[in-house]
Amino acid sequence: MPFSQFAAKLAERTEAGLLRSRRQIDSPQGAHVVIAGREIINFCSNDYLGLANHPELVNAAQQGAAQWGVGSGAAHLLAGHFGPHQALEDRLAAFVGMPAALGFSTGYMANLAVITALMGRGDAVFADKLNHASLNDAVALSRADFKRYPHQDMAALERLLAASTAPRKLIVADAVFSMDGDIAPVKALLALAEQYDAWLFLDDAHGFGVLGEGRGTLAEFGLASKRIIYMATLGKAAGVSGAFVAGEQVLCDWLLNTAHSYVYTTAMPPLLSCAMQASLDLIEAEPWRRQRLAEHIAAFIAGLKDSCDLLDSNTAIQLVLLPDNDATIRIAKALFERGIWVGAIRPPTVPTPRLRITLSAAHSDDDIAALIRELKALMDM
Ligand SMILES: *Cc1c(COP(=O)(O)O)cnc(C)c1O
């Protein structure tokens, strides 16, 4: 069984312009990063508020390390649950307006936890086709029936719900779609969940910290229901790492007791919970970050809507659709040579190739102007 079989597959990917590789960054995360000795404007990270390298978070992490050490040493249910973990869960639950919250090491693991702990054989999960890969993986692992509806198509979702006889039903959607930037119709989703007695699971990886004055997509739309299970990650706008699930107390108790990706893994270092407290302080105290971000989004759309095929998005995630993989790679490469880093996202991550451009409060007006100018010039070529 030689591994060389994969060499041939990788060569095929290279041929199709689909080979993935990493770029090494030699500076902290930020609007500007150093790559191969050169300063680059970074439109690739999910650090929407510019908190990942904020001195107050760094200081909180350092103080946290001094007080609590580095490693948590065990899973939460053994000897790994520390004061900062508990304080953060309590604060996050209150912040998003839910009775309880449970912390996880990553959003990927939080999504695995929710879907595998709630759903099993014979149950049905109703999922938007463009949901994040972690949600899809979770459904496969749960063995529930997987009913996917076309992106944002509420009529199709309703048909699937109406036809289902599953004892337990769960509707799952990204609240803000990670590769499309659009927001799920959360009110319509909740109405359908109520009508067909389903639970509603929203993955707010890209809404938390940004929408609803930082409290996320539920707050943005004034949504509350005992049916809702809310998940947000802490490594994007919040600038740290990890994730949490929020909902009814009994839901969190059930996850804590049964979800393998909670039970069988070492707890996050408590110093990260300390850094997260500092992040929440800034998310609450500095609305100007969201204001800056909104200004950048508006400037980006105004500057490029006539020269680029933009997907319809009003969030920090902006997409420029391109005809094929080669064009996507060529333009991303040309931008990089001009000191601008954007994501070149291709199948199978997305159905059609596109540049994924993420804006941050940390960008300057000049950064946005440079992006618009260079992108325009390249599109005209
Ligand atoms: C990033 C992301 C996740 C995974 O979160 P991590 O903390 O990075 O594991 C889950 N869902 C969505 C929509 C995401 O964008």
The ligand as an ORCA input file, in Angstrom:
! r2SCAN-3c Opt
* xyz 0 1
  C     -14.364     28.721     11.550
  C     -15.701     28.092     11.584
  C     -15.981     26.995     12.418
  C     -14.896     26.289     13.175
  O     -14.465     27.019     14.260
  P     -12.979     26.778     14.810
  O     -12.985     27.384     16.146
  O     -12.073     27.441     13.843
  O     -12.789     25.286     14.836
  C     -17.270     26.537     12.494
  N     -18.250     27.097     11.757
  C     -18.022     28.118     10.926
  C     -19.155     28.695     10.154
  C     -16.739     28.639     10.803
  O     -16.500     29.632      9.953
*
